[in-house]
Amino acid sequence: MIRLGLLMLATLLGLWLVLATYGDGNLRADRAPVAPAAVTAAQDAGAAEAAPAAPLPVQAPAEIIPAASQTPEQVVEFRGPELVPSPEHAGRDPEPDPAADAGDMLYVTATRLNMRSGPGSDNGVVSALAQGTGVTPVGDAADGWVEVSAPDGRRGFVSTDFLSAEAP
């Protein structure tokens, strides 16, 4: 192991010595492009070099016109007939969202509760709810599962074993 280390050290020292001896100078210096001298447009046209131009006088800005007055009003036009409710819903007001009723609130008692796409642990997980999260029941509890609406608007099913009507 020591011999290997010494051999590597000797190899690196030899490479450094060769590069230090023969590696001086830029071997591509003769092929490097030469940067042209800065030439003004007047000199390019053949004029003699002139003194720098005086700064332009400061002018007061023109009146500022608000963008709202310049932009025409956009009118949305829909082609086709007027929209009417479908026959099975004609004459009825839309039903309120049961999740919007904040009268019933249930709280998660588990450390982390999976909200699933259907009633049962064999359904996919939609979201996870932390302990103390308030959820609104959307439907009735059946077979130990209830559909709920989470604070972020997601809906899913949770086990009633991990819900309580009392806030933590």
VENSUL-V653779 format. One record per residue. RES is the residue in one letter. PSI is psi in degrees with one decimal (999 if undefined). D_CENTER is the distance of its C-alpha to the mean C-alpha in whole Angstrom. Layout:
{{RES;PSI;D_CENTER} {RES;PSI;D_CENTER}}
This chain:
{{M;-41.1;53} {I;-39.0;54} {R;-39.9;56} {L;-43.3;52} {G;-42.9;51} {L;-39.5;54} {L;-42.1;54} {M;-41.3;50} {L;-42.6;51} {A;-38.7;54} {T;-46.2;51} {L;-40.8;49} {L;-40.8;52} {G;-43.2;53} {L;-41.7;50} {W;-41.7;50} {L;-43.2;53} {V;-44.2;53} {L;-37.6;50} {A;-34.3;52} {T;-50.7;55} {Y;-3.8;54} {G;8.3;50} {D;148.3;51} {G;162.1;50} {N;111.5;48} {L;-15.5;49} {R;13.6;47} {A;-35.5;48} {D;-16.4;50} {R;-1.2;48} {A;138.4;45} {P;145.6;45} {V;130.1;46} {A;131.2;44} {P;151.4;46} {A;148.9;47} {A;125.9;45} {V;131.5;47} {T;167.2;47} {A;-34.2;47} {A;-40.2;51} {Q;-35.5;52} {D;-31.2;51} {A;-7.0;53} {G;2.1;56} {A;156.1;56} {A;160.9;57} {E;129.0;55} {A;165.3;54} {A;154.3;53} {P;144.1;50} {A;150.4;49} {A;149.1;49} {P;150.5;46} {L;147.4;45} {P;146.2;46} {V;127.0;44} {Q;144.8;43} {A;140.0;42} {P;148.1;39} {A;165.7;40} {E;133.8;39} {I;126.3;35} {I;125.1;35} {P;143.1;32} {A;-30.5;29} {A;-33.3;30} {S;-18.5;34} {Q;-23.0;33} {T;124.5;30} {P;150.9;32} {E;134.0;31} {Q;127.2;29} {V;122.6;31} {V;122.4;30} {E;129.1;33} {F;126.9;33} {R;143.9;35} {G;-176.3;37} {P;164.9;39} {E;146.2;38} {L;131.1;36} {V;151.5;38} {P;153.3;38} {S;155.8;39} {P;-34.8;42} {E;-14.3;42} {H;5.1;40} {A;135.6;42} {G;0.0;43} {R;147.0;41} {D;149.0;39} {P;141.2;35} {E;140.0;35} {P;150.4;33} {D;124.6;31} {P;-25.7;32} {A;-19.9;29} {A;-19.4;29} {D;109.2;33} {A;16.5;32} {G;-43.5;36} {D;126.6;35} {M;129.7;33} {L;149.9;33} {Y;142.8;31} {V;128.6;30} {T;-17.4;33} {A;158.3;31} {T;-43.0;29} {R;124.1;27} {L;126.1;27} {N;129.8;26} {M;123.6;25} {R;163.8;26} {S;-14.2;27} {G;168.7;30} {P;109.7;33} {G;148.4;34} {S;-7.1;33} {D;-5.0;33} {N;157.1;30} {G;152.1;26} {V;126.9;24} {V;-43.3;21} {S;171.2;20} {A;137.4;22} {L;135.6;23} {A;162.6;24} {Q;135.4;28} {G;-4.0;29} {T;132.2;26} {G;129.4;28} {V;153.0;28} {T;124.5;30} {P;136.0;32} {V;-36.8;32} {G;-176.0;35} {D;151.5;38} {A;133.6;38} {A;130.1;40} {D;34.0;41} {G;10.0;39} {W;146.2;35} {V;140.9;34} {E;132.0;31} {V;162.7;29} {S;123.3;26} {A;165.8;23} {P;-28.2;22} {D;2.2;18} {G;-10.0;20} {R;146.7;21} {R;145.8;24} {G;-176.7;26} {F;139.2;29} {V;158.3;30} {S;136.2;34} {T;-13.0;36} {D;-22.0;37} {F;23.6;34} {L;148.4;34} {S;147.5;36} {A;-13.1;37} {E;135.3;37} {A;143.0;34} {P;999;34}}
